[in-house]
Amino acid sequence: MKVTARLSMIARGPYVYHVRLQADMGTATEPIKSYDVQRSAIGSSARWITASDRDPIEAALQLALEDLLTNIESDRSLYLVKEPVRGSTP
């Protein structure tokens, strides 16, 4: 799995933080499926309070990760191994 994360911020009134996660699932040589999830959270209206940025960013990231993992889990049949591993006995 390869995950790319992007964080952006919009400053109109209270700051709004957007987290976008893109994940590619597959084997070392063959892609199986890609996922793209986005979540947002509202922060403070004063930018100079930098510690206040942490909570909304963590909230948006947590929600995006939950969405991503839910999507992957719903496709679990794509990732189940149907053939025995070479050298193993059933």
C-alpha positions in Angstrom: 0.0 0.0 0.0 1.2 3.5 -0.9 -0.5 6.4 0.8 -0.2 10.1 -0.2 -1.5 12.7 2.2 -2.2 16.4 1.4 -3.2 19.1 3.8 -4.6 22.4 2.7 -6.1 25.3 4.6 -8.7 27.9 3.6 -8.8 31.2 5.5 -12.3 32.8 5.2 -13.6 33.4 8.6 -12.6 30.4 10.7 -9.8 28.4 9.2 -10.9 25.2 7.4 -8.4 22.4 7.1 -8.7 19.8 4.4 -7.0 16.4 4.4 -6.9 14.3 1.3 -5.6 10.7 1.4 -4.9 8.8 -1.8 -4.0 5.1 -1.5 -2.9 2.6 -4.0 -3.2 -1.1 -3.1 -1.5 -3.9 -5.0 1.3 -6.3 -5.2 4.9 -5.3 -5.9 4.3 -5.5 -9.6 0.5 -5.1 -10.1 -1.9 -2.5 -8.9 -5.2 -3.7 -7.6 -7.3 -0.7 -6.6 -6.9 3.0 -5.8 -8.8 5.0 -3.1 -9.3 8.7 -2.6 -10.9 10.2 0.5 -11.2 13.7 1.8 -12.3 15.2 5.1 -12.3 18.7 6.6 -12.4 20.3 10.0 -13.0 23.9 11.1 -10.3 25.5 13.2 -10.0 28.8 15.0 -10.5 32.2 13.4 -7.2 33.6 14.8 -4.1 32.3 13.0 -1.7 33.4 15.6 -3.0 30.7 17.9 -0.9 28.0 16.3 -1.5 25.4 19.0 -5.2 25.5 18.0 -4.4 24.2 14.6 -3.4 20.8 15.9 -6.8 19.6 17.0 -8.8 20.2 13.8 -5.9 18.8 11.7 -5.8 15.7 13.8 -9.6 15.4 13.6 -9.7 15.7 9.8 -6.8 13.2 9.5 -8.5 10.7 11.8 -11.8 10.9 9.9 -10.0 10.5 6.6 -8.0 7.5 7.8 -11.2 5.9 9.1 -12.9 6.4 5.7 -9.9 5.0 3.9 -9.7 1.9 6.0 -13.5 1.3 5.8 -13.3 1.5 2.0 -10.3 -0.9 1.9 -12.1 -3.3 4.3 -15.2 -3.3 2.2 -13.1 -4.5 -0.7 -11.4 -7.3 1.3 -12.4 -9.9 -1.2 -10.0 -8.3 -3.7 -7.1 -8.9 -1.3 -7.8 -12.4 -0.1 -5.2 -15.0 -1.2 -7.0 -17.7 -3.2 -4.0 -19.8 -4.1 -1.7 -21.6 -1.6 1.7 -20.2 -1.2 4.4 -22.2 -3.0 6.2 -24.7 -0.8 3.3 -24.9 1.7 1.1 -27.9 2.1 -2.7 -27.6 2.6 
